[in-house]
Amino acid sequence: MAIIKKDAVLVSRLRSDLLSWYDRHGRDLPWRKGARDPYRVWLSEVMLQQTTTAHAAPYYARFLELCPTVADLAAAEDGVVMGQWAGLGYYARARRLLECARVVMRDHGGQFPDTEEALLRLPGFGPYTAAAVAAIAFDRPANVVDGNIERVMARLYAIETPLPAGRAEVREAAAQWVLAERAGDWPQALMDLANQVCRPKSPACLLCPLTDGCLAFEGGDPDRFPVKLTKAPKPRREGIVFVVTDGVSVIVERREDKGLLGGMLGLPHTEWVSEMRDVQHLFDLKYQHIGAYEHVFTHFALTQQVWLARVSTADLTDLLRRHNAYQALLLTESKSLPTVFAKALRSLSSLNHTDS
């Protein structure tokens, strides 16, 4: 269904009003400081995929300490980068970061291409990331549409087609606002408006500089947009995670590069299946059940039981000698584990606190 285009004069006026609002109320975010380095813009955009701004900001700062330039990232060891990413989720993003950085160094002399079309040819660059980097880093007019901008446009045009089917209409609507003037500020202004005013629930419409052109506001029910189909409940799986520790270190394994949590360190565990059956104890040790926790992935929810085996340092060393697919990780460095495994060690911490 084609959307009704807004008058160009109205779009120009409202666009100017929003940019003026952004000059006064734009967020002070770490990736906006200083010159718009395409490496930093790209890094922030990748981190912000499926991650909130508040959660991503400290990771961004730590990541820049480790890899301040694309050359540093390209030269970094895979395991170090994956460990730095732990806790951000969607770990394929970290693998694509490394691949892309190495292509930029090898094929582009360490410089990111400055057009949307050329950026799209880099590993890991989809339409959104290419548009965002082209606009924000290089001030190119580009149709940048993330989930926040979807919400603003769905309300401005009162788009009735439920998402995700309605995304073509949303992009058509957003394209009407893409102009050369302050091309890099425009998507950031929309994102800040979505964060502070055009919120998912209870939007503060009376503070919005775009109300004159907003059909959802005119209709009196902005909360209804964007229209979304009811989500089916996620499948549930079960698993057991094995915590083998001498109180100083814990046994971990490097996961295969491909697949869920690929390339990350993780605690040994059973397969994640819909129904648990008989389980053979890892290393033939005796385990104590110390609890369970929930974790939600993109495509399924997980209930994970935690089994603990306390061993001596000598026995832990002997286990690693006999099973060289595993390694020891200091408990003080458990932040390098993905959240789904770090939760198991929190169960251990709670048990130690109780024991004391």
Helices and strands as residue ranges (DSSP letters): H 8-25, G 30-32, H 38-48, H 53-66, H 70-75, H 78-85, H 92-108, H 116-119, H 127-138, H 147-156, H 167-175, H 185-196, G 205-207, G 211-213, H 215-219, G 222-224, E 236-245, E 249-254, E 265-266, G 282-284, E 288-296, E 301-310, H 313-322, E 326-330, G 331-336, H 339-355
